[in-house]
Amino acid sequence: METLARYLMFGGIILFLIGGGVYLASRFGIPLGRLPGDIRIEGEKSLFYFPITSSILISILLTIVLNLISKLLNK
């Protein structure tokens, strides 16, 4: 049960950091979800939205951050 509690706390911290990052991105005017290359198709009664460019950018940033953390922890 103690292990589950640790995982839940770690997950909560991760979600808090992601939420803070999204909040800061919107405050600094970074248009995540509205970048060139994000696909948005609007019909009369439907909407299709696929943020491919934003997803790639977030993936690259997370890869860099996680690699830095990994190297710092494996000293």
Secondary structure by P-SEA (a helix, b strand, c coil): caaaaaaaaaaaaaaaaaaaaaaaaaaacccccccccbbbbbcccbbbbbaaaaaaaaaaaaaaaaaaaaaaaac
